Amino acid sequence: MRVYYDNEVDALYIKLGNKKPEGVIEISEGVNLDTTTEGKIVGIEILNASKKVDLKTLLSYTLDLDKELLSKKIA
């Protein structure tokens, strides 16, 4: 999953896979689902995103890493 934000147009895009979208379903004003011909959702577009979601939370993340696992040598 990848998240893209364009602050010039206030649009957020969440890419859920590598398949090419073939269609769009508008689920509410300014919120669109990109779908494949099989009906799988491959992306979510949110227009006027800063008014609909908390961008600070969505665009920041943390990873909890197992330090012991990271220190092991990979064969």
N, C-alpha and C positions, 0 to 999 in steps of 0.2 A: 504494500500500500504506500502511496506517495501523496503528499498534500502540497498543493500549489496555491499561492495567494497573490493576486495582482492588486496592489493597493491603489493603482491609478483608476481602476474601474470598480474596485471593491468587490472582486469576484473570487470565490474559493472553489478549487476543484480537487476532489478526492479521487485519485486513480486507484481502482481496486484490482486491476489485473492488466495483462498485456494484450488482451484481445482488442481488436478494433471495434469501436462502437458502430452500429448500423442504424440505430434509431434512438429517439429521445421520447421520454415520457415526462410530462410536467405533472408533478404531484402536488404542487401548490405554487402560488405566484412567486416566480424567481427561484424555484427549486426544481431541478431537472435530473432525471436519471438517464444515463447513457446505457443502452442495452445492445446486446448482440441479436442476431436473427433468431437465436434459440431462446431469447427472453432473459438471458443472464445479465445482471447489472455489472457493468465494468467501470462506471464512474458516476460521481455525484457532483453537480454544479450548483453552487449557491450564489445568486446575485444579491447585491446589497448585503453581503455577508456580515459586515460589522454590526448590522442592526438585527441579525438573526441568531448569531452564535457568539460565544465568548472566544474571540480570536487568540487572546493571550493563552488560554488553556489549550486550545486546539493546536496552536502552532509551536508549543513548547512541549518537550517530553523528557523523561528521564529513563535510564535503563538501570535496572538492578542487576549487576553482574556478580557471578560467583567467583570471587578472587582466587579461591583454591583451584577451581577448574581452569581459570585463565593461566595460572602458573604452571600447569602440567605441560610437559613436552608432548607434542603430537608426533606420533611415529610415522 
